Amino acid sequence: MKVPVFRVPPPTPPLLAMGRSMLLPGWGQAVLGRRGMGAFFVFWEGLTLTMTVKTSRQLRYMRATNHEAADDKKQELQDWAVLLVFNHLAAGAEAFVSAMLWDFPAEIGPERLPSGDAGLAVRLPIRIGRAPAHAP
């Protein structure tokens, strides 16, 4: 990926960040310095992996004892497996977008509105005048 002169290249290419996070959710975010999002993906990975293993063991036990709710437990296992796969895809997509927007100056965060309600605000710094010279 060729980065224009006025942009700061990310610490890792977007596709590599995506691949890292699809392989191990949170890895691409860690490389990009997005610790909060990385921690979220690691937490969700642990939760879904734990619940997948737990539900799998419960399903094995239910089948061994011919329990009538085994079909429901199989559906629950499939649900947890889908969430596990979705976590890998979402982590990869988030890492890719984060690497692409690495030097984007906008700050998005919660703000209190004049009416007292809460909302989201986007702050974009705009520089008026000459841009600083970059060394080649």
C-alpha positions, 0 to 999 in steps of 0.5 A, spaced: 500 500 500 502 506 497 501 512 503 501 519 500 506 524 503 501 527 507 499 521 511 502 517 516 503 510 515 500 505 520 505 500 524 502 494 520 499 494 513 491 493 513 491 486 510 496 484 515 492 487 521 486 484 519 489 477 518 492 477 525 485 479 528 482 473 524 487 468 526 487 471 534 482 476 535 485 482 539 492 481 535 491 486 530 488 491 535 494 490 539 499 492 534 495 498 532 495 500 539 487 499 540 488 496 547 480 497 549 478 494 542 483 488 543 481 487 550 474 487 548 475 482 542 479 477 547 474 477 552 469 475 547 473 470 544 474 467 551 467 467 553 464 464 547 470 459 547 468 457 554 461 457 552 462 453 546 466 447 550 461 447 556 455 446 551 459 441 547 460 437 554 453 438 556 450 435 549 455 429 549 452 428 556 445 429 554 446 424 548 449 419 552 443 419 557 438 420 551 435 426 554 429 429 551 432 436 550 439 434 546 436 437 540 435 444 544 442 443 546 445 442 539 442 448 537 445 452 543 452 449 541 451 452 534 449 459 536 455 459 540 459 456 535 456 462 530 458 467 535 465 465 536 466 465 528 463 472 528 468 474 533 474 473 528 470 476 522 468 482 526 475 483 529 478 482 522 474 487 519 475 492 525 483 491 525 482 493 517 478 499 518 483 501 524 489 501 520 486 504 514 484 510 518 490 510 522 492 517 522 484 520 521 484 526 526 477 525 528 475 524 535 468 520 536 466 520 543 460 521 548 458 528 549 452 532 553 448 536 549 445 543 551 438 540 552 441 535 557 441 529 553 447 524 551 449 524 544 455 522 540 460 528 537 465 528 532 471 533 532 475 534 526 481 539 527 481 543 521 488 547 520 487 554 516 494 556 513 500 553 510 501 545 512 508 544 515 513 542 511 515 534 511 522 532 510 523 527 504 
